[in-house]
């Protein structure tokens, strides 16, 4: 009888030990997340909650005047910049960075579109258009664009490059004068993690 009780007690301890081993990763993850609170993030761009910034309905059109919407690009990752047609050095640097980032994605580059929302009606420089061939240049109402695109405190939308996911959600903003190597890493991670687009 005593031996039976001892065997039963040993069996219970073994069961508790197995349960403890199985539950320990879950407990450790909860402690790490809710108690230790990791402070480092592994993305360079600022994440945007798409529920707070849904894509507005905009009267966008091509340079030729044909109506086209950003929604028509759903299914692709979009690198987006906005600003007037008077494209100074900062604007040209952004367009160049977008072109280079797309090329650096290698075999994944066809999953990425480049879009410039031009927020005025002034004509574009022909050489600028030629150099940035492949960038979709769309006229868009400045007021709607400014309300939609979040900026850093005191900043302007034209200072940033944004990422829109294949479902049409605005989801990331890169800082002013960004580091292209860090941007490339972020975009590469997004493409690798996503089965769509």
C-alpha positions in Angstrom: 0.0 0.0 0.0 2.8 2.4 1.0 4.6 1.5 -2.3 1.5 2.3 -4.3 1.2 5.7 -2.6 4.9 6.4 -3.3 4.5 5.5 -6.9 1.4 7.7 -7.2 3.3 10.6 -5.7 6.2 10.1 -8.1 3.8 10.0 -11.0 2.2 13.3 -9.9 5.7 14.9 -9.7 6.6 13.7 -13.1 3.3 15.1 -14.5 4.0 18.5 -12.8 7.6 18.5 -14.2 6.3 17.8 -17.8 3.7 20.5 -17.5 6.3 23.0 -16.1 8.6 22.3 -19.0 5.8 22.7 -21.6 4.5 25.9 -20.0 7.8 27.6 -19.3 8.3 29.2 -22.8 4.8 30.7 -22.6 5.3 32.0 -19.1 8.7 33.4 -20.1 7.3 35.2 -23.1 4.5 36.8 -21.0 7.1 37.9 -18.4 9.4 39.3 -21.1 6.6 41.2 -22.9 4.5 42.5 -20.0 7.1 42.9 -17.2 10.5 43.5 -18.9 9.0 45.3 -21.9 11.6 45.2 -24.6 12.5 48.8 -25.6 14.2 48.1 -28.9 12.3 47.9 -32.1 13.6 46.2 -35.2 12.1 48.5 -37.8 13.6 51.7 -39.0 10.4 53.4 -40.3 7.6 54.5 -38.1 4.6 52.1 -38.2 1.2 53.6 -38.9 -2.1 52.2 -37.7 -4.0 51.9 -41.0 -7.3 52.1 -39.1 -6.4 55.7 -38.2 -5.3 56.6 -41.7 -7.6 54.8 -44.2 -6.9 55.6 -47.9 -9.2 58.5 -48.9 -11.1 58.6 -52.1 -9.1 61.1 -54.1 -9.7 62.6 -57.6 -6.2 61.5 -58.8 -5.3 61.5 -62.4 -2.3 60.8 -64.7 -0.2 63.7 -66.1 -2.3 63.2 -69.3 -5.4 63.9 -67.3 -6.9 60.4 -67.2 -8.6 59.4 -64.0 -6.8 56.7 -62.0 -6.9 55.7 -58.3 -4.3 54.5 -55.9 -6.7 51.6 -55.2 -6.0 50.4 -58.8 -2.5 49.5 -57.5 -3.8 47.1 -54.8 -1.9 43.9 -54.9 1.5 45.7 -55.0 3.6 47.3 -52.3 3.8 51.1 -52.9 6.6 53.5 -52.1 4.8 56.8 -52.0 6.0 60.4 -51.9 3.9 63.6 -52.2 4.7 67.2 -53.0 4.5 69.9 -55.6 5.9 69.8 -59.1 8.7 72.2 -58.3 11.0 69.3 -57.4 14.1 70.7 -55.7 17.1 68.7 -54.6 15.4 67.0 -51.6 12.5 65.9 -53.9 15.0 64.6 -56.5 16.9 62.7 -53.8 13.7 61.0 -52.7 12.8 60.0 -56.2 16.3 58.6 -56.7 16.2 56.8 -53.3 12.8 55.2 -54.3 14.2 54.1 -57.6 17.4 52.6 -56.0 15.4 50.9 -53.3 13.1 49.2 -55.8 16.2 48.0 -57.8 17.9 46.7 -54.7 15.0 44.3 -54.0 16.4 42.1 -56.9 14.0 39.4 -58.0 11.3 40.9 -55.7 11.4 44.4 -57.3 8.3 43.7 -59.5 6.3 43.6 -56.3 7.0 47.2 -55.6 5.5 50.3 -57.3 6.8 53.9 -57.0 4.2 56.7 -56.8 4.6 60.4 -56.7 1.5 62.3 -55.8 1.9 65.7 -57.3 -0.1 68.2 -55.3 -0.4 71.1 -57.8 -1.1 71.7 -61.5 2.2 73.1 -62.6 4.0 71.4 -65.5 6.8 69.0 -64.7 10.4 69.3 -66.0 10.8 66.9 -69.0 14.3 65.8 -67.9 12.9 65.0 -64.4 10.2 62.8 -65.9 12.6 61.0 -68.2 15.1 60.3 -65.3 12.2 58.9 -63.2 10.6 56.8 -65.9 8.7 54.0 -64.2 7.5 56.2 -61.3 3.8 56.7 -61.5 3.2 60.4 -61.4 -0.3 61.3 -60.3 -2.0 64.6 -59.7 -3.8 64.7 -56.4 -5.6 67.3 -54.3 -3.2 68.8 -51.8 -5.7 69.2 -49.0 -6.7 65.5 -49.1 -3.1 64.3 -49.3 -2.1 66.6 -46.3 -5.0 65.3 -44.2 -4.2 61.7 -45.0 -0.4 61.4 -44.7 0.9 61.7 -41.1 4.0 63.8 -40.5 6.6 64.3 -37.7 5.8 67.3 -35.4 6.3 70.5 -37.4 7.0 68.5 -40.6 5.4 68.2 -44.0 4.3 65.2 -46.0 6.7 66.0 -48.8 9.6 65.4 -46.4 8.8 61.7 -46.1 8.6 58.5 -48.1 5.6 56.2 -47.1 4.8 52.5 -47.6 1.4 51.2 -48.6 0.8 47.5 -48.3 -0.8 45.4 -51.1 -4.3 45.7 -49.5 -4.1 49.5 -49.8 -3.2 50.3 -46.1 -0.8 53.1 -45.3 1.5 51.4 -42.9 4.9 53.0 -42.6 6.6 56.4 -42.8 10.3 56.8 -43.2 12.1 59.8 -41.5 13.2 63.0 -43.2 16.6 62.4 -44.9 16.4 58.6 -44.3 19.2 56.1 -44.4 18.7 54.1 -47.6 20.4 51.0 -46.2 18.0 50.9 -43.2 15.0 51.5 -45.6 16.1 48.6 -47.8 16.2 46.3 -44.7 12.7 47.3 -43.7 11.3 46.9 -47.2 13.1 43.5 -47.6 11.5 42.3 -44.3 8.1 43.4 -45.4 8.4 41.6 -48.7 9.7 38.4 -47.1 7.0 38.4 -44.4 4.2 39.0 -46.9 2.6 36.2 -49.0 0.7 38.8 -51.0 1.9 41.6 -53.3 
